[in-house]
Amino acid sequence: MKNRCILKKYAAILALTISAIMFLPTACTKEQQEEEEPVIPDNTITMTTSASEVEFFISLIPGDDVIIDWGDGKISNINDAYSSYAEVNIVQYCFSHSYSGAPAHNITITGNILILSCGSNQLTALDVSRLPTLRNLYCDKNQLTTLDVSRNTALTTLGCYDNPLTTLDVSNNTALEKLDVFNCPLTTLDVSSCIGLKSLYCVSNQLTTLDLSRNTALTILSCYNNPLTTLDLSNNTLLKMLFVQHCPLTTLDLSRNTALEYLYCEKNSLTTLDLSKNTALNSLGVHDCPLNSLNVRNNTAIKNLVVENCLLTTLDLSKNAVLTYLHCDNNQITNLDVTNNTELQELSCRGNRLTASALNDLFRTLPYCIEEGYFWGAIAISGNPGEDDCDFSIAEERGWNKYHFRKSMEVPVELYLNI
């Protein structure tokens, strides 16, 4: 009887122990769930802003909707967009929202978003990892220090310029065609996986090397204002536009870039530049380089030529029949003949060694720029030894006006932006 009571006692203790073990995990799980953040669904973008007013653009397939939680208790959808614009198979919606109170807000956007443009919103965080179908992302002019696009494998355009990004991994973005990382303090940029890349803007970073050997589809490269000492473009045979100003390059081999139309390589350390293979060249800027010669005889398509602050003593323009703008200031040129440049409209040859006789000879070769009594030719000759003694009436008879302080021809801004 005694033994039976002992057994009952131990059985009761064992039952209590098992019950405690069964219920203990459940209690812990509840505590953990209370501490965990809410689960964020797929097809969701989150961002944190410190701005008092935000504005962004979202593109969707016609018929789709989005839900925007502004982080202050207010919810919006496409009916709250202040404008919309329909394109082929896509609709763009424009949203704006104003805040009062707390300086930072977390915004959540849920929907099948194809394009997001959220630039200039003082964003300190942006999470697009739950949106693998995103095609274009523009998040420029914010305060982002990190940006994870590793899961956005459908991305074709990424514009994240003017952000304090120190690293950017695009190794998974094999569909990328356009990348703009202008004015980010990047020290490295690996685009070797982006074999379909067509446009690369990596201006004003801290890149010392740039490997483009696998980017054979590249047509536009703007990498100026980087400490690049070498640049191999031998595999980029489709390149049309190249901007490498303010890079300490000592050599630049363009012999295989026969499709090149725009070249700007000012303020480098180039002593020679062979353009004999670049017959499609339309615009050329090579000022502030220690060049003592420049052969453009094969560049018969050239319209805009800037070769200022170099060491040229001669400049043969006899084959450049469509030349429209010529700036060759501050060289050592003693004679200049523009007889064959019948399309010329603007000529600046200040600061050279043109005597009065040489200037008069130049004036006689100027094309006629008179139409119904209007003179539309512009020429600047100041800083030449013959400036005061030359006979400028020769130029005036041909429809040319004298300009003393003309700025150097600047690169058209559209070439730097979305071409």
Secondary structure, DSSP 4 states (H G I P E B T S, - for coil): -HHHHHHHHHHHHHHHHHHHHHHHHHHHHHHHHHHSPPPPPSSEEEEEE--SEEEEEEEE-TT---EEE-SSS-EE-GGG-SEEEEETTEEEEEEEEE--SSS-EEEEEES--SEEE--SS-EEEEE-TT-TT--EEE--SS--S----TT-TT--EEE--SS--S----TT-TT--EEE-TT---S----TT-TT--EEE--SS--S----TT-TT--EEE--SS--S----TT-TT--EEE-TT---S----TT-TT--EEE--SS--S----TT-TT--EEE--SS--S----TT-TT--EEE--SS--S----TT-TT--EEE--SS-------TT-TT--EEE-TTS---HHHHHHHHHHSPP-EETTEE-EEEE-TTSTTTTTS-THHHHTTTEEE-SSPPPPPPPGGGTS--
